[in-house]
Amino acid sequence: MTAVWISSLIFMVCLGVIFSEKVHRTIIALAGAVVMVAAGMLLGFYSEAQAVATIDFNTLGLLLGMMMLVALLEPTGFFQFLAVWVGRVSGGRPVRLLVLLGAVTTLVSMFLDNVTTVVLIAPVTILICEILGYNPQPFLLSEALLSNTGGVATLVGDPPNILIASAAGFTFTDFLVHSLPIVLVTWVVTLGFLRWLFRRELHAPGPEAVAAVLELDPQEAIKDRKTVRRALLTLGLALIGFMLEEWLHVRPSFVALAAAALALVWIRPDVRAVLNRVEWDILLFFAALFVMVGGMEAAGILAMLSQAILSWGHLSPAVLGLVLLWVVAGLSAVVDNVPITIALIPVIQGMGQTGLDVGPLWWALAFGAGFGGNGTIIGSTANVIVASLSERTRHPITPVLWSKRGLPVMLVACTVSSLLYVLFFF
């Protein structure tokens, strides 16, 4: 029990300091990871080997590979090309731009991991906002929130979905039938709510700025067409690899790193310049966060959670599903949704062995894990990436700002999905 209290205290203190914004979150996460391992070694519940084993190198490899591909494209002017093109299509109208970027982000995140999606779209968004003179916060926040929402719709859109499908035997079609309709309605409500939430920030620019954007020629932004062609071809191969990874029996990290290696060999850039553009602080933050969450799991906190949920077996299926959805959503807001999903899968399987129809419970777990990640800045990998990229701008996204915007979105999405869940499954 001492291990439970100590590990919980370490994690909560780190969260508190992160939200205080007085020290960079990467520094706090690294310090918390070191303290967690030290406490585990002293109390005998966590070791250095266990800490290393908890790090999800698949996620880190995916991030590194995609960041290197983006770093190769950055100096070519390709993102400026996309920014000018999207700015012209939107006509410089902020609401239209929000809907356009949100729809594209959601559509892509349904078929690719939301991490990959925001790594590709967020730099374009920042450039568009610089050209039009917009505050990028509403657009970046909306992209991450809608990416998390849209990723719940398909089997490959979110890591928890893949875990759930493997455990429950669900197919890609099962997600299209059971999850996609609920996600579509939730997405429309979420987009409307975001429009209302950012009503003060979405002011149209002056006619001079709009006219200037409409006069720009996107083709003039391209500086190195040869590199753009090669990098885009490599990126296209990577996207095909992501969609075929189950058939090829490879992991997303292998696909991303293989694509990055191919691009480096083919383009032959200045490797130091490419590596300098990689967001190393993001990679370190996630490695430290995995170590802290692993310490909590080793201390038995997630096992205690599983036992608590098992005690709810006397509830009616509808009530049990709703309770599970909201509990998972709340936990996913403060702890990454992947370990939460891994901890609860055997619990639901155990309920199924007692004769309970657990089909609806699998979907409650998927909705809670997916929508709950919107609640805080550390609730989803995509959130952290978008917040880190925003630090390049004059309007960085802070943990407090994220909670003010993301938490209401999470509550709205969970409320809508709860109503649809009861109507659809019961």
N, C-alpha and C positions, 0 to 999 in steps of 0.2 A: 504493500500500500504506500510505503514511503516513496518508492520509485514513481508511482502514479502521480503523487502530489508534486514531487520535484520536477518531473518532466513537464507536467502541465504548467507549473509556475514559470519554468524557463521559456516555454512557448508563448505564454500570455504576456510575459514581460517584453519579449522581443516584438510581439504584435503591438503592444502599447508604445514602444519607442518608435517603431516604424510609422505609426499613425501620428505621432507627435511631430514628425518631419524635421526633427532637430539634427538627425544623423542620417546619412544615406542608407537606404534599405539594404544594400549589398554588404556594407560594413556590419550592420546589425545582424544580418542573417549568418555571416561567417562567424561572428562572435558567439551567437547563439548555438551554432553547430558545434563549435569547440567546447563550449560549456556543457552542452548535452552529452557529448562523448565522454568528457571528463567525469561528469556526474554518473554516467552509466558505468564507467570503469570502476569508480569508487564504490558504487552500490551493487555492482555485479549484474546489472540488467542489460548492458549495452557494451559492445566492444568496438575496437577500430575496424576489425574485419566486417562486422555487421553494418557499421556505418557506411563503409565503401560499397557493400552489397545493396544498400537501400537506394543508392544513386541510380536514377533511371538514365543510363547512357544512351538509350534509344531516343529519348526526348532531346538530350543535349546534342547528340549527333545530328538529329534532324534540324535543330536550330542552327548549328554551326554550318552545315552544308548549305542551307537556304540563305543564311547571311552572307556566305562567300559568293553565291550566285548573284545576290542583290548588289554586293560590293563590286562585282565585275561590271554590272550594268550602270552603276551610279555615274561614273565619269563620262559615259558615252552620250549623255543627253537623252536617253530613252525615257526616263521618268519625267523629264521636262516636256517631252513630246506628249506623253499620256496626260500630263497635267493640263497642257494647253488644249488638247483635244476634248477632255472632259469639261473643262471650263467653257469651251465654245458650245458644246452640246447642252449644258445647263443654262446657257444664256446669262451666266453670272448671277442667277437667282439662288439664294442660299437654301430655300426649302426644296427646290427641285434638285439641287446638288446633294442635299442630305438624302433624299429618296433614292437618287441614282446610285450614289456610293453605297448606301445601305443595301439596296437590292442586289448590286453586283457582289458585294461582300458576302451576303447570305447565300446567294446562288453558288458561289465558288466554295464556300465552307460546307456545303451539303455534300460535296464530292471530294474535297481535300480537307486535311486537318486544319482547324481554325488557326493554328500557329502559322502554318505556311501561308494561309490567306492574308493575315494581317501583316506578315513580313513583306509581302508583295504590294499590298494596297496602301498601307500607312505612309510610306515615303511619297507616293503619288499625291495623297491627300494633303500632306504638309506643303508640297510645292504648289498645289492649286490654291491653297489658302494664302500662301505668300504672294502669289500673283494677284489675287483678288483683294488682298488686304483683310481677310477674314481671321477671326480667332479660330484656330484649328481644334480647340477642345471639343465643341459639340460634335464635330464630324468624326474625330478619332474615337471618342467615347461611344458614339452610336455604332461605329463599325465593329468595335470589340463586342459590344452588347448584342448586336444583331448576329454577329458571327457565332457567339456562344448559343444563341437561340436557334439559329438555322442548323447548326451542327447536330442537334438532337434528332433531326428529321430522318437521317439515313444511317445505315450501319457503319459507314466509314467516316461519318462527319465528326465524331467525337470519340476519344479513346475509351470512355466508359461504355459506349455503345458496343464497341468491339468485344470488350470483356463480357458484357451481358449476353451478347449474341452467342459467344462461344459457350457460355455456361448453360444458357437456356435452349440452345439449338435453333435460334431464330435465323432466318434468311434475310437477304437484302429486301425481298418482297414483303416480308413481315413488317419491316420498318416503314415501308411505303404505305402499307394498309393501316397499321395501327398508330404509328407515330406522326407521319407526315400531315394528316388532316388536322390534328391537334396543334402541331407546330405552326402550320400556315395561319390558323386563326390567331394563335398567340402572337405570331410575328406581326400581323396587321395591327393588332391592338398595341403591341409594344412600339411599333413605328409611330402610330398616332400619339402615343403617350410621350415619346421622345420629342416629337414635333411641339407638343404643348410644354414639355419640360424646358426646352431650349428656346422658347418663344422670344425671350428678351435678347438672346445672342444672335438670332438669325435675322439680322437687319440687312436689307439689300444695299450693295455698294452704290456709290455715286455713278451717274451716267458716264462720266469720263473713264472710270475703271472698267465698266462693262464694255464700252466702245474699244478700249485698248485691248481687252482680251479677245474680242471678236475680230480685231484686225490682225492678231498674231497668226502666223503660219506654223502649224505644228512641225512641219518637215524641217524648218530652219533650226529646230532645237537639237536635231541629231548631229553629233560631232564625229562619231566613228561608226559608220554603217557596217563595216566588216565585223567589228566586235559585237555590235548589236545582233547581227544575224546569227553569229556563232553562239552567243550567250542565250538567245531566245530559242534556238534549236535545241541546245542542251537542256534548257529549262522545260521545253516541251517534252523531251524524252523523260525528264524527271517526273513530270505530271502523269505521263502514261505509266511510268513505273509505280507511282503511288496507287493508281487505279488497279493495277495488275499485281500488286504486292502479294495478295493472298494466293493467287495462281502461281506466282513465281517463287513463293515460299521465302521471301526476303522481308526484312523489316524496313520501315520508312527511313531510319537513319542510314542504312546501307544505300538506299536509293539516292538520298540527298548528298551523301558524301561521295558516292560514285559519280554523280553528275557534276559536283564541284571539282573533283579530280580531273574528269574529262575536259571540263571547261578550262582549267588551268593549263593542261597540256596543249590544248588546241589553240588557245588565245595567247598564252605565254606572256602574262602581264607582269608588272613589278609585284612580286609576291608580298613584299613587306607592305606596300601600299594597300593591297587587298586585305591583309590581316589587320592593318590599322583601322579599317572600316568595320571590322567585326565588333559587335557589342559584347565584349568579354564580361562586362559587369552583369549582364543578364544571365549568362551561363553560370557565373559564380553564384549568383543569387539562387538559381534553381538547384544547383548542387547542394548548397547549404540548407535550403528548404527541405530537400529530400532527406538529408541527414537528420534534421530536427523531427520531421514527421516519422521517420523510421525509429527514432528514440521513443516517441510516444507509443508507437505500435509495440516496440519491445518491452515497454513498461507495462503493457496490458490494457491501455486505455481503449483501444479499438475492440479488444476482446470483451471488455465490460459493456461497451456499446452493443455489441452483438447479443450478449446475454439479456440486456434490457429489452431489445426488440423481440427476442424470443418469448419474453414474458407477456407480450401483447397478443399472443395467439388466440386468446379468448374473444377478441374483438371481432365484429362482423367484417367480412372481406372489404367492403367499401370503406369503412372507417379505418381499418388497418392500412389500406392503400394510401389514403389521404394522410394519415399520421406519418407513414414512411416517406411519402413525397416531401412533406414539410421538414421533417427531421433531417433528411439527407440534404435538402436545399440549405438549411441553416448550417450544417456541418461543412458543406462544400464551399460556403462563403468564407470560411476561416481556415480550412484545410483543403489541400488539393483534392479534387473529386476522384482521382484515380485510386489512392489508398482507401478512401471511404467505400468505393465500389467493390474493391477487392475484399474488404473486410465483411461486407454484407452479402456477397454472393453465396458463401456457404450457409449463412443464416436462412436465406430464402430457400435454398436447396433442402435444408433440414426441415423447414415447414412443409415442403412438398412431399417429403417422405412420410409425414403424418397423415396424408390424405387431403390436405388443403389445396384448393385450386390456386396456385401461385402465379398463374399467367399474368393477371393484372398487376401483381406486385413487381414483376420485372419491369413493366412499363412505368410504374411509380418511381422505381429506382432510377430509371433513365431520365425521366423528367426532372426529378429532384436534383440529380447530379449535374444535368446540363444547365437548367435555369438558375440553380443556386450559385453557380460560379460567377454570376453577374454582381453579386452583393458587395464584394470588396475588391480591392486592387490585387490581392493575392489569391482570389478565388479561382482564377483561370490563368493558364500560361499566356493566353492572348492578351489578357489585361495587363500583365507585367510588361510585355513587349511594347504594347501601345504606349503605356505610361513612360517607359524608358525612351522611346523614340520622340515623345513630346518634349523631352528635356532639351532637344536641339532648337526648340522654338522659344519665343518670348512668353509663351503661356503653357508652362509645364503642368501636367496633370498630377496632382498630389493625392495621397491616400484619403485625405479628408474630403476633397472634391469628388473623388470617385464614389465614396460612400454616400454623399449627398445625392448623387445622380444614379449610381448603380443600384443601391439598395431599394429605392422606390420601384425601379424597373424590375428588379427581382421579385418584389412582392406582387406587382401587377401580373407578371408572367406566371408566377406560381398560382395566383388566384384564378386567372383565366383557365390555366391548364387543369386546375383542380375541378372546376365546374365541368369542363369538357371530359375529364377523366371519369367522373361519376356517370355522366350521360352516355359516354361511349362504351364503358366496360361493365356498367351495372344497370 
